[in-house]
């Protein structure tokens, strides 16, 4: 019998191309007529911000590998040069689709409902006078034209800024001269105009119209808008962490001058000016993207936010639920001690997690708080309460991951703030990012010392918690408390626990556990015992994990995967992955929770984790995986997974050829899992209000006129 090579490159999809497929699914949401119109604008803007980060990090990494002539191949068998070529080809196709979506679908659609993104020649006299005054009174004093000639070299172009490239001539001369003008970021890019309720113009269009006033005695021959995306990956040398904060701060300064990875220019640019920009910016020809419309679509989300009087073109708001026993009206520690608490954000309020830290900061019995912070909001209440706890005499230890990508500057700031407030701050481990989401509260009670723990799949970010789906657990389980204590001792000192009671920890621990579970599933399948594996994650790219899934599928194990983003596994290959099905959900909220379920002949094992099955998460990060054991909570996680698996509105199914298609729901009732959970949360909130209403007999009952007696009262 021929042995199957589960690491055969033909069995794998390239990671970068798979990511581009994910961004295309986001782009499909912008084209989907069933989505509210302003939300479709927002989806299109998200495709741009996604692409920018992808270029700054992933494409930049490929460029570095090529520069050092690295001759390795990825799991799919492609060299860095082949990958970069394929990525640029696919990204060019996606760019055309983005601007077709904007110009042919979305701009005409918003115009029909009275929302106008105008050009200068479309303005009324009143609107033209407004932009003229705006230019002279606000913009002119701030703008700085940068000439480019023999005495003044081509200026440095900052990452992700809108710029005008100008070709001009002196009066009575034919000689071409050149200049560059950066559109200042201190002004809103989307400018609301008078005269129409929802008339807007882009800032660069105003500047372009009056730019000649910055070049007196010169004639403007050509103006072209452009933008560069630079290599923004952070390269931190980590022999030790004694000066890690200074090293990160230094690297942040250097990063601003990274190599240009992508150049976007208006498609109206002349060959001469285009060639000049390519030469001065030292850009590869494949990395030049000509756009048929406004450069940089990130403004679309701001445009949607500025529109007034059109709430009907946005998602219907929902009311997130909060268990009243996790509010300030109750002692949260008594609640957790009585029963573990499971929260699914954003349908359950993140306020409960904030309340956990708030009560810990003022509770007289609390001795210590320990916490990992990977990403927090710009005005984090959790930071405030940690500081308050330290000032109240509690021992507060916070690991702030200052290497969290694109949050480095924010995290350096919070690390300094926490130190000034009296917290003990750890900056991370050498060679590892700490991506785990852990909080530990140590409390003295009558029965002795008790540990309270929060574990989550998502960051302690009260802002993103409104639109990221994550699951968190609050527990007083002693074994979990001991495990989390050991993790913090490992992070802050030299402790290396010989084993963990309940948790599985990366590096290595989660990989070993997952391989062990899949090996057990293979044994069950070979013994003809029922076995099923279900997982949900953001990305699946680790070759060893995929190979083990192929082996399990070949043995007869049924594997269901919900993967939002990257998936390097190919399902449906006869004899190898024909027992594997892959779904992807892209919708109103960003699916961020990680769920791992093993069903061994009816024995359900359910785990949540901070980690995806990517090599970086399994090998180079501190991550945690934790069990859900309480029967009611275990059932809830299973129900959450099943609801998402049954989704037939936002789900796409991955085929063996790498394409995704929507579920055929003919003859089936529509199920949008995210909207189902949102409606469920709203129903719980209203039911609780009704319950409180009936439980309060002294509450004033308004008289109703007879004709209105059957109508419901408003909120």
C-alpha positions in Angstrom: 0.0 0.0 0.0 1.4 3.4 -1.1 2.2 5.7 1.8 0.5 9.1 1.4 2.7 12.2 1.7 0.5 14.6 3.6 3.1 17.3 3.2 2.9 17.2 -0.6 2.9 20.9 -1.8 0.0 20.2 -4.1 -2.2 19.7 -1.0 -1.6 23.2 0.3 -2.8 26.7 -0.7 -0.3 29.5 -0.4 -1.0 31.6 2.7 -0.8 35.0 1.1 -3.1 34.0 -1.8 -5.5 32.6 0.7 -5.5 35.9 2.6 -6.3 37.7 -0.7 -9.3 35.3 -1.1 -10.5 36.4 2.4 -10.3 40.1 1.4 -12.3 39.2 -1.7 -15.0 37.8 0.6 -15.1 41.1 2.4 -15.3 42.8 -1.0 -18.3 40.6 -1.8 -20.1 42.1 1.2 -19.7 45.6 -0.3 -21.4 44.3 -3.5 -24.1 42.4 -1.6 -27.5 44.1 -2.2 -29.0 42.6 0.9 -26.5 44.6 3.1 -27.5 48.2 4.1 -26.1 50.6 1.6 -23.9 52.6 4.1 -22.5 49.3 5.5 -21.5 48.3 2.0 -19.5 51.5 1.8 -17.9 50.6 5.0 -17.0 47.1 3.8 -15.3 48.5 0.8 -13.2 50.8 3.0 -12.3 47.8 5.2 -10.9 46.0 2.1 -8.5 48.9 1.8 -7.4 49.0 5.4 -7.0 45.2 5.3 -4.9 45.5 2.1 -2.7 48.2 3.6 -1.8 46.1 6.6 -1.2 43.0 4.4 1.2 45.0 2.2 3.0 46.6 5.2 3.7 43.3 6.8 3.3 40.2 4.6 4.3 41.6 1.2 7.1 43.5 2.9 8.3 40.1 4.4 8.4 38.6 0.9 10.4 41.5 -0.4 12.9 41.0 2.4 13.3 37.3 1.6 13.9 38.1 -2.0 16.5 40.8 -1.0 18.5 38.3 1.0 18.1 35.6 -1.7 16.4 33.1 0.5 15.9 30.0 -1.6 13.3 28.2 0.6 9.7 27.4 -0.4 6.4 27.6 1.4 4.1 24.7 2.1 2.6 25.1 -1.3 6.0 24.8 -3.0 6.4 28.5 -4.1 9.6 30.5 -3.8 9.4 34.1 -2.4 9.7 35.5 -5.9 6.9 33.3 -7.2 4.8 34.3 -4.2 5.3 38.0 -4.7 4.5 37.7 -8.4 1.3 35.8 -7.7 0.3 38.2 -4.9 0.8 41.3 -7.1 -1.1 39.7 -10.0 -4.0 38.9 -7.7 -3.9 42.2 -5.9 -4.1 44.1 -9.2 -7.2 42.1 -10.1 -8.7 42.9 -6.7 -8.0 46.6 -7.1 -9.9 46.7 -10.4 -12.8 45.0 -8.6 -12.7 47.5 -5.7 -12.9 50.5 -8.0 -15.6 48.9 -10.2 -17.6 48.3 -7.1 -17.1 52.0 -6.1 -17.7 53.6 -9.5 -20.4 51.4 -11.0 -22.3 50.2 -8.0 -21.9 52.2 -4.7 -21.5 55.9 -5.9 -24.6 55.7 -8.2 -26.5 53.9 -5.4 -25.8 56.5 -2.8 -26.5 59.3 -5.3 -30.0 57.9 -5.8 -30.8 58.5 -2.1 -29.3 62.0 -2.0 -25.7 61.2 -0.8 -23.2 62.9 -3.2 -19.4 62.7 -3.3 -18.8 65.6 -5.6 -16.1 66.8 -7.9 -15.3 70.6 -8.1 -17.0 71.1 -11.4 -20.3 69.7 -9.9 -20.5 72.2 -7.1 -23.1 75.0 -6.8 -21.9 78.6 -6.6 -22.5 78.5 -2.9 -20.5 75.3 -2.4 -17.6 76.6 -4.6 -17.4 79.8 -2.5 -17.3 77.6 0.6 -14.3 75.5 -0.6 -12.5 78.6 -1.8 -12.9 80.2 1.7 -11.9 76.9 3.3 -8.8 76.7 1.2 -7.7 80.2 2.0 -8.7 80.4 5.7 -7.8 76.8 6.8 -5.6 75.0 4.4 -3.3 77.6 2.8 -1.4 78.4 6.0 -0.7 74.8 6.7 0.3 73.5 3.2 4.0 73.1 2.4 4.9 72.7 -1.3 8.2 70.8 -1.7 10.1 71.7 -4.9 12.3 69.1 -6.4 15.3 70.3 -8.3 19.1 70.1 -8.4 19.4 72.0 -5.0 16.4 70.3 -3.4 16.2 66.5 -3.6 13.0 64.6 -3.9 11.2 64.8 -0.5 10.6 61.9 1.8 7.1 60.6 1.4 5.5 59.3 4.6 3.7 56.0 4.8 0.0 56.1 4.1 -0.3 59.8 3.3 -2.1 61.4 0.4 0.2 63.4 -1.8 0.0 65.5 -5.0 2.8 65.2 -7.5 3.0 68.3 -9.7 4.6 69.1 -13.0 4.8 72.8 -13.7 6.6 75.4 -15.9 7.8 78.9 -15.2 5.9 81.6 -17.0 7.3 82.0 -20.6 9.3 78.7 -20.3 8.7 75.2 -21.5 11.1 73.5 -19.0 9.3 71.1 -16.7 9.8 71.5 -13.0 8.5 69.2 -10.3 7.1 69.5 -6.8 5.3 67.5 -4.2 2.6 68.5 -1.8 1.4 66.4 1.1 -2.3 66.6 2.0 -2.2 67.3 5.7 -3.7 64.6 8.0 -4.8 67.1 10.6 -7.9 68.0 8.5 -10.8 65.6 7.8 -10.4 64.0 4.4 -14.2 64.0 3.8 -15.5 67.6 3.8 -19.2 68.3 4.3 -20.5 70.9 2.0 -23.3 73.5 2.5 -26.4 73.5 0.4 -27.2 69.8 0.4 -27.9 67.7 3.5 -25.4 65.0 2.4 -23.1 66.7 -0.1 -19.4 65.9 0.4 -16.0 66.5 -1.3 -12.6 65.1 -0.7 -9.9 67.3 0.7 -7.4 66.6 -2.0 -9.9 67.8 -4.7 -10.1 71.2 -2.9 -6.3 71.5 -2.7 -5.9 70.4 -6.3 -8.4 73.1 -7.5 -6.5 76.0 -5.8 -2.9 74.5 -5.8 -1.7 77.1 -8.3 -1.9 79.7 -5.6 1.0 78.0 -3.9 3.1 78.5 -7.1 2.8 82.1 -8.1 4.3 82.9 -11.6 4.2 79.2 -12.5 1.8 77.3 -14.7 0.5 73.9 -13.4 0.8 71.4 -16.3 -0.2 68.3 -14.4 -1.4 67.2 -10.9 -1.6 63.5 -9.9 -2.6 62.1 -6.6 -0.4 59.3 -5.2 0.2 57.3 -2.0 2.9 54.9 -0.8 2.8 52.0 1.5 6.1 51.2 3.2 7.6 48.2 5.0 6.2 48.7 8.5 7.2 45.4 10.1 9.1 45.9 13.3 12.5 44.2 13.6 13.4 44.1 17.3 16.7 42.5 18.4 15.8 40.5 21.5 19.0 39.3 23.2 17.4 40.4 26.4 14.5 42.5 27.5 16.3 45.0 29.7 16.1 47.7 27.1 13.1 46.3 25.1 11.1 49.5 25.6 13.9 51.7 24.2 14.5 49.2 21.4 10.9 49.3 20.4 10.8 53.1 20.5 13.9 53.2 18.3 12.5 50.8 15.8 9.3 52.8 15.6 11.4 55.7 14.4 13.2 53.6 11.9 10.1 51.9 10.6 8.7 55.2 9.3 11.5 55.1 6.7 10.9 51.6 5.5 11.2 50.6 1.9 8.3 51.5 -0.4 6.4 48.3 -1.1 3.4 49.7 -3.0 2.8 52.9 -5.0 -0.8 53.9 -5.8 -1.3 56.6 -8.4 -4.3 58.1 -10.1 -4.9 56.4 -13.5 -4.9 59.9 -15.1 -1.2 60.3 -14.4 1.0 60.8 -17.5 3.7 58.3 -18.4 6.4 60.9 -17.7 5.2 61.7 -14.2 4.6 58.0 -13.4 8.1 57.1 -14.5 9.5 59.8 -12.4 7.7 58.7 -9.3 8.8 55.1 -9.8 12.4 56.1 -10.2 12.5 58.5 -7.2 10.6 56.1 -4.9 12.7 53.1 -6.1 9.5 51.1 -6.7 9.3 47.8 -8.6 7.0 48.1 -11.7 4.8 45.3 -10.4 4.2 47.3 -7.2 2.7 50.2 -9.0 -1.1 50.3 -8.8 -3.1 52.8 -11.0 -6.5 53.5 -9.5 -9.6 54.7 -11.3 -11.0 57.0 -8.7 -9.9 58.4 -5.3 -6.6 57.0 -4.1 -7.0 55.2 -0.8 -10.5 54.0 -0.1 -10.1 54.2 3.7 -12.2 57.4 3.6 -15.4 55.5 2.8 -16.0 54.5 6.5 -15.7 58.2 7.4 -18.1 59.2 4.6 -20.7 56.7 5.9 -20.3 58.1 9.4 -20.9 61.7 8.3 -24.1 60.9 6.5 -27.2 62.2 8.4 -30.8 61.3 8.2 -30.2 57.8 6.8 -30.2 55.4 9.8 -32.3 53.1 7.5 -29.2 52.6 5.4 -27.2 51.1 8.4 -27.5 48.0 10.5 -30.4 47.9 12.9 -28.9 48.5 16.4 -29.2 45.7 18.8 -29.1 45.7 22.6 -26.3 43.6 24.1 -27.2 41.6 27.2 -25.6 41.8 30.6 -26.3 39.4 33.4 -27.4 41.8 36.2 -25.3 39.7 38.6 -22.2 40.9 36.7 -23.0 44.5 37.2 -22.0 47.0 39.9 -25.3 46.2 41.8 -23.9 42.8 42.8 -20.7 41.5 44.3 -19.2 39.9 41.1 -16.9 37.6 43.1 -20.0 36.0 44.8 -21.5 35.5 41.4 -18.4 33.8 39.9 -17.9 31.7 43.1 -21.5 30.3 42.7 -21.2 29.5 39.0 -18.8 30.0 36.1 -19.9 32.8 33.8 -19.6 32.5 30.0 -19.9 35.6 27.8 -20.1 35.8 24.0 -19.2 39.3 22.9 -20.5 41.6 21.4 -23.9 40.0 22.2 -23.0 39.9 25.8 -21.6 43.3 27.1 -17.9 43.6 27.5 -18.8 45.8 30.5 -18.9 42.6 32.7 -15.1 42.1 32.1 -14.4 45.8 32.9 -16.6 45.4 36.0 -14.5 42.4 37.1 -11.4 44.6 37.2 -13.2 47.6 38.6 -14.5 45.7 41.6 -11.1 44.1 42.1 -9.5 47.5 42.3 -11.6 48.6 45.2 -12.5 45.3 47.0 -10.9 45.2 50.4 -10.3 41.5 50.2 -8.4 41.7 46.9 -4.6 41.3 47.4 -3.3 41.2 43.9 -4.3 41.6 40.2 -2.3 40.1 37.4 -3.2 40.7 33.7 -1.9 40.3 30.2 -2.6 43.2 27.7 -2.0 42.7 24.0 -4.2 45.4 22.5 -6.3 47.9 24.5 -8.3 51.0 23.4 -6.9 54.5 23.3 -9.0 55.4 26.4 -9.0 52.1 28.3 -11.1 51.9 31.5 -9.2 48.7 32.4 -5.9 50.7 32.5 -7.6 53.2 34.8 -8.8 50.5 37.2 -5.5 48.8 37.3 -3.9 52.1 38.3 -6.6 52.6 40.9 -5.9 49.1 42.3 -2.2 49.9 42.7 -3.0 53.2 44.4 -5.3 51.3 46.7 -2.3 49.2 47.8 -2.9 46.1 45.8 -0.1 44.2 44.1 -0.7 44.8 40.4 1.4 43.1 37.7 0.7 43.7 34.1 2.4 42.2 31.1 2.1 44.7 28.3 3.1 43.2 24.9 5.0 46.2 23.4 5.6 44.2 20.3 1.9 43.9 19.4 1.9 44.8 15.7 0.7 48.4 14.9 -0.1 48.9 18.6 3.5 49.2 19.7 3.3 53.0 20.2 0.0 52.8 22.1 1.3 49.9 24.3 4.6 51.7 25.1 2.5 54.7 26.2 0.3 52.5 28.5 3.3 50.7 29.9 4.8 54.0 31.0 1.4 55.1 32.4 0.9 51.9 34.4 4.4 52.2 35.9 3.8 55.8 36.9 0.5 54.6 38.7 2.5 52.1 40.7 1.9 48.9 38.7 4.7 46.4 38.1 5.0 46.1 34.3 6.6 43.3 32.3 7.3 44.0 28.6 7.2 40.4 27.3 9.5 37.5 26.9 12.6 37.2 24.8 11.8 35.9 21.4 8.1 35.4 22.1 5.0 37.6 21.9 2.5 37.1 24.7 -0.8 36.8 23.0 -2.7 35.1 25.8 -5.8 36.8 27.3 -5.6 36.3 31.1 -6.7 38.1 34.2 -6.1 36.8 37.7 -7.5 38.3 40.9 -6.2 36.9 44.2 -8.7 37.5 47.1 -8.6 36.8 50.8 -11.9 35.3 52.0 -13.1 33.7 55.2 -12.3 30.3 53.8 -8.8 31.4 52.8 -7.2 32.7 49.6 -9.3 32.2 46.5 -8.3 32.9 42.9 -10.7 34.4 40.3 -9.8 34.2 36.7 -10.9 35.6 33.4 -9.8 33.8 30.2 -10.8 35.0 26.7 -10.4 34.4 23.0 -10.0 38.2 22.4 -8.2 41.3 23.6 -9.0 43.4 26.6 -10.1 46.2 24.2 -13.5 47.7 25.1 -13.6 49.4 21.7 -13.2 46.4 19.4 -15.3 44.3 21.7 -18.3 46.0 20.1 -17.7 44.5 16.7 -15.3 41.5 17.3 -17.0 38.2 18.3 -15.2 36.6 21.2 -15.9 34.3 24.1 -14.8 34.8 27.6 -15.0 32.8 30.9 -15.1 34.0 34.4 -14.3 31.2 36.9 -13.1 30.5 40.4 -12.1 27.0 39.5 -9.1 26.2 41.7 -7.1 24.2 39.2 -7.5 26.8 36.6 -6.5 29.4 39.2 -3.3 27.5 40.0 -2.5 27.1 36.3 -2.9 30.9 35.6 -0.8 31.7 38.7 1.9 29.5 37.2 1.7 31.2 33.9 2.2 34.6 35.5 5.1 33.2 37.5 6.6 31.9 34.2 6.1 35.3 32.5 7.5 37.4 35.3 10.3 35.1 36.6 12.1 31.9 36.0 9.4 29.5 36.9 8.7 26.6 34.5 5.8 24.5 35.8 6.2 20.7 35.2 2.6 20.4 34.1 -0.7 22.3 34.0 -3.9 20.9 35.5 -6.4 22.3 33.0 -4.8 24.7 30.6 -2.6 24.0 27.5 0.0 26.7 26.8 2.0 27.7 23.7 4.7 27.6 22.7 4.5 23.8 22.1 1.7 22.9 24.6 -1.2 23.6 22.4 0.4 21.9 19.4 1.1 18.8 21.4 -2.4 18.7 22.8 -4.0 19.1 19.4 -1.9 16.4 17.8 -2.8 14.2 20.7 -6.5 14.8 20.3 -6.3 14.1 16.5 -4.3 11.0 17.1 -7.0 9.8 19.5 -9.6 10.6 16.9 -7.7 8.5 14.4 -7.7 5.6 16.8 -11.5 5.9 17.3 -12.1 6.0 13.5 -9.9 3.0 12.9 -11.9 1.1 15.6 -15.2 2.1 13.9 -16.2 4.2 16.9 -18.1 7.5 16.2 -15.8 10.5 16.3 -16.1 14.1 15.1 -13.9 17.1 15.3 -15.2 20.7 15.0 -13.1 23.8 15.1 -13.5 27.6 14.6 -10.6 30.0 14.2 -9.4 33.0 12.3 -6.7 31.2 10.3 -5.3 27.8 9.6 -1.8 27.7 8.0 0.4 25.4 10.1 1.6 22.6 7.9 2.0 20.0 10.7 -1.5 20.6 11.9 -3.0 20.4 8.4 -1.0 17.2 7.6 -2.4 15.7 10.8 -6.0 16.7 9.8 -5.4 15.1 6.4 -4.3 11.9 8.2 -7.4 12.0 10.4 -9.7 12.6 7.4 -8.1 9.7 5.6 -8.7 7.5 8.6 -12.4 8.4 8.5 -12.6 11.3 11.0 -15.3 13.9 10.2 -13.8 17.4 10.5 -15.9 20.6 10.3 -14.0 23.9 10.2 -15.2 27.5 10.4 -12.3 29.6 9.3 -12.8 33.3 8.7 -9.5 34.2 7.0 -6.5 32.2 5.8 -7.0 28.5 5.1 -4.0 26.7 3.6 -5.9 23.3 3.8 -7.7 22.0 0.7 -10.9 20.2 1.5 -12.6 17.6 -0.7 -9.5 15.8 -2.1 -10.5 12.2 -2.7 -8.9 9.8 -0.2 -7.2 12.7 1.7 -9.5 15.5 2.8 -13.0 14.3 1.6 -14.1 14.1 5.2 -13.2 17.8 5.8 -15.6 20.7 5.2 -14.6 24.3 5.5 -17.0 27.2 6.1 -16.1 30.9 6.2 -18.3 33.6 7.8 -17.8 37.2 6.8 -20.5 39.5 8.1 -21.5 42.4 10.3 -19.0 41.4 13.1 -15.5 40.2 12.7 -15.5 36.5 13.7 -12.6 36.3 16.2 -13.5 33.5 18.7 -11.5 30.2 18.7 -13.4 27.1 19.5 -12.1 23.5 19.5 -14.6 20.6 19.9 -13.8 16.9 20.1 -16.7 14.4 20.2 -15.3 10.9 21.1 -18.3 8.5 20.8 -20.6 11.0 22.6 -18.0 12.3 25.1 -17.9 16.0 24.3 -14.7 17.9 25.0 -14.9 21.7 24.4 -12.0 24.1 24.5 -11.6 27.8 23.8 -8.3 29.5 23.0 -6.5 32.7 22.2 -4.6 30.9 19.4 -5.3 30.1 15.8 -3.6 27.1 14.2 -0.8 29.2 12.7 2.9 28.4 13.2 3.4 31.7 14.9 0.7 31.0 17.5 1.8 27.5 18.2 5.6 28.1 18.2 6.4 31.8 18.9 3.7 33.1 21.1 2.5 32.6 24.7 -1.1 31.4 24.1 -3.7 29.6 26.3 -6.3 27.0 25.6 -8.8 26.3 28.3 -11.7 23.8 28.8 -15.4 24.5 29.2 -16.6 21.8 31.7 -19.8 23.0 33.3 -22.5 21.2 31.5 -24.7 24.3 30.9 -21.8 26.3 29.5 -20.5 23.4 27.5 -23.9 23.1 25.9 -24.0 26.8 25.2 -20.7 26.7 23.3 -21.9 23.7 21.3 -25.1 25.6 20.4 -23.1 28.7 19.4 -20.9 26.6 17.1 -23.9 24.7 15.6 -25.8 28.0 14.9 -22.7 29.3 13.1 -22.3 26.0 11.2 -26.0 26.2 10.1 -25.7 29.8 8.9 -26.8 29.9 5.3 -26.7 33.7 4.7 -23.1 34.8 5.4 -21.4 31.4 5.0 -19.2 30.6 2.1 -18.0 27.0 1.5 -14.5 26.3 0.4 -14.1 23.9 -2.6 -11.2 21.7 -3.5 -10.2 24.1 -6.3 -9.7 26.9 -3.8 -12.9 28.8 -4.7 -15.6 29.8 -2.2 -19.3 29.7 -2.9 -22.4 30.6 -1.0 -24.7 28.0 0.6 -27.6 26.9 -1.6 -30.5 27.7 0.7 -33.4 26.9 -1.6 -36.1 25.3 0.4 -34.5 26.3 3.7 -35.3 29.1 6.1 -32.6 31.8 6.1 -30.3 31.9 9.1 -27.8 34.7 9.6 -26.0 33.5 12.8 -24.8 37.0 13.8 -28.2 38.5 13.4 -29.7 35.5 15.3 -27.4 36.1 18.2 -28.0 39.9 18.1 -31.8 39.3 18.1 -31.4 36.8 20.9 -29.5 39.3 23.1 -32.1 42.0 22.4 -34.9 39.6 23.4 -33.1 38.8 26.7 -32.7 42.5 27.5 -36.3 43.2 26.8 -37.4 40.1 28.8 -35.4 41.3 31.8 -36.9 44.8 31.5 -40.4 43.2 31.5 -39.5 41.0 34.5 -38.3 44.1 36.5 -41.4 45.9 35.4 -43.7 43.2 36.8 -41.6 42.7 39.9 -42.1 46.4 40.9 -45.8 46.9 41.9 -45.1 50.4 43.1 -44.0 51.5 39.6 -46.2 54.1 38.0 -48.6 52.7 35.4 -49.6 55.3 32.8 -53.3 55.5 31.8 -53.9 54.7 28.1 -56.8 55.9 26.0 -59.2 53.2 24.9 -58.1 53.4 21.2 -54.5 52.8 22.2 -54.9 50.0 24.7 -53.7 47.3 22.3 -50.6 49.3 21.2 -47.2 48.5 22.9 -45.5 51.2 24.9 -42.3 52.6 23.5 -39.0 52.2 25.3 
